[in-house]
């Protein structure tokens, strides 16, 4: 039996060796490429952009809000930014500081400068302090002097700080220039 296997293997090698002959081809290719071209490139780009500045007010211990804006025309671009004071935030911080120093009546007095807090205190039966008086004496004093209460007609004017005035003035001048360019 080993002879049969050996004979079979030898025949397999002879048959497979007879079929494995290399294929040879010969070819020659000649090509010529001639290119003549004229090109024109036109680049249309948009005008420069006025990008509003980023006003970073991420510090949580300051009472300011960042405001910015930008306007772009075909001729001119304007961008501006500023910070605006948050008066209510300042009032809350001042009241908290006074309270932390043990000055509770003064802290309540600071909060009572807001007409909403003043009204809430009156409705709760705990009127805001008036010239050092508290409780029923303060209520009587507030009722006798309604013109001194927060929210009274003469006290309702809007307070604008200097930085806000400068910002609004600059915005007005910028708007006027923009209108002149259009």
Secondary structure as the mmCIF struct_conf table of DSSP 4:
data_model
#
loop_
_struct_conf.conf_type_id
_struct_conf.id
_struct_conf.beg_label_comp_id
_struct_conf.beg_label_asym_id
_struct_conf.beg_label_seq_id
_struct_conf.end_label_comp_id
_struct_conf.end_label_asym_id
_struct_conf.end_label_seq_id
HELX_RH_AL_P HELX_RH_AL_P1 UNK A 2 UNK A 19
HELX_LH_PP_P HELX_LH_PP_P1 UNK A 46 UNK A 50
HELX_LH_PP_P HELX_LH_PP_P2 UNK A 52 UNK A 54
TURN_TY1_P TURN_TY1_P1 UNK A 60 UNK A 61
BEND BEND1 UNK A 62 UNK A 62
STRN STRN1 UNK A 64 UNK A 72
BEND BEND2 UNK A 74 UNK A 75
STRN STRN2 UNK A 77 UNK A 85
HELX_RH_AL_P HELX_RH_AL_P2 UNK A 87 UNK A 100
TURN_TY1_P TURN_TY1_P2 UNK A 101 UNK A 102
HELX_RH_AL_P HELX_RH_AL_P3 UNK A 104 UNK A 111
TURN_TY1_P TURN_TY1_P3 UNK A 112 UNK A 113
BEND BEND3 UNK A 114 UNK A 114
HELX_RH_AL_P HELX_RH_AL_P4 UNK A 115 UNK A 123
TURN_TY1_P TURN_TY1_P4 UNK A 124 UNK A 125
HELX_LH_PP_P HELX_LH_PP_P3 UNK A 127 UNK A 129
STRN STRN3 UNK A 130 UNK A 130
TURN_TY1_P TURN_TY1_P5 UNK A 131 UNK A 132
STRN STRN4 UNK A 133 UNK A 133
TURN_TY1_P TURN_TY1_P6 UNK A 135 UNK A 135
HELX_RH_AL_P HELX_RH_AL_P5 UNK A 136 UNK A 144
TURN_TY1_P TURN_TY1_P7 UNK A 145 UNK A 145
HELX_RH_3T_P HELX_RH_3T_P1 UNK A 146 UNK A 148
BEND BEND4 UNK A 149 UNK A 149
TURN_TY1_P TURN_TY1_P8 UNK A 150 UNK A 151
HELX_RH_3T_P HELX_RH_3T_P2 UNK A 153 UNK A 155
HELX_LH_PP_P HELX_LH_PP_P4 UNK A 157 UNK A 159
HELX_RH_AL_P HELX_RH_AL_P6 UNK A 162 UNK A 181
#
